[in-house]
Amino acid sequence: MSAPAPRPGILDISPYVGGEAHAPGVDRLIRLASNEGALGPSPRAVEAYRNAAAEVHRYPDGHSTALRDGLARLYGLDSARIVCGTGSDELLGLLTRSYAGPGDEVLYSTHGFLMYPISAKSVGATPVAAPETGLKADVDALLAHVTERTKIVFIANPNNPTGSFLTTDEMRRLHAGLPEHVVLVIDAAYAEYVDRPDYTAGAELVEEFANVVMTRTFSKIYALGGLRLGWAYCPPAIADVLNRVRGPFNVSSASQIAGVAAVEDQEFIERSRLHNDTWREWLAARLTELGLTVHPSIANFLLVSFANAASDGNQAAEAARQFLKSRGILVRQMGGYGLPHCLRISIGTEEEMRAVADAVAAFLKG
Ligand SMILES: *Cc1c(COP(=O)(O)O)cnc(C)c1O
């Protein structure tokens, strides 16, 4: 008997592989493979999550009202345009399902986030990757790859895994070159780490244009990845579409309650951002001194190239990863992103940063 056949495209998907979380025979793990906020979540969010246990027999608020209101207040947004989801992954998937299907194209840049081609294939659409220049999305290349079949353009800004970003002007130029029927999805998962005048997470573009969506997550600086919580800021018609296709109670009550508390604790977020600035620069300088190439990053991770560290950079990166793992330090391999000569290292605590720098130095000494 043969198994029932799924829809076209599904079996072309290579399942997403998350960062490693285990190393055999090691008691103390240093986990730098998934960009989870270095300081963990706000203690207030954890306390709120614990307190939520008393009410788990109740269905959640299907509109995530308190959370949307909290986000709207904090960022000066219109709560009616916010749609919450179980991680931004859910929202990226719902956007793809709503606006693309068989025969359509979903455009992203070569080293863009792997969930974009996965989302496209899951609805039978064709993922199209535009080349990058210097490991950064190239606006002209993206626009050159737009066809009448293009339905969605996904841009992570800043991008994972490269850490590069499009400036506000570049993002506006990309938008200006797109036909009106194409949805531009700005995935700003790392926006809270960025504090620079030439960067925008995209909220004002959402308010200005009918075809721009910004997605955000609680998995990175808020360090609540285990709760699966994200949100999208949308033009009203797109918010309406997402509210039709999402599950009626998609976000759990505990996640909503923890999310509200996390949003209220901006002092913690500010501390997390400053910590990240300090230790990202420290680690970048240390690894550069060791002879590695560290790509400039404005997020909470570094993309580190081993191409100049050995005659075979791919082999060196993999050997380094194994060496770190044997010392209980987990970092991300980049073969799936077409960067097998690189490793991606999340910014962790001071102790973790010193440990990873020492371990890389020991590896390079042989
Ligand atoms: C981590 C990450 C996300 C977040 O996904 P969640 O489903 O919210 O955990 C989204 N986009 C990019 C580019 C990321 O790196």
The ligand as a Gaussian input file, in Angstrom:
#p B3LYP/6-31G(d) Opt

LIG

0 1
 C       14.500000      33.738000      15.197000
 C       13.872000      34.341000      13.999000
 C       12.492000      34.465000      13.899000
 C       11.656000      34.164000      15.108000
 O       10.865000      33.086000      14.987000
 P        9.810000      32.792000      16.124000
 O        8.883000      31.873000      15.400000
 O        9.145000      34.076000      16.494000
 O       10.525000      32.169000      17.259000
 C       11.947000      35.032000      12.784000
 N       12.744000      35.496000      11.798000
 C       14.065000      35.428000      11.873000
 C       14.887000      36.010000      10.798000
 C       14.673000      34.838000      12.973000
 O       15.998000      34.748000      13.040000

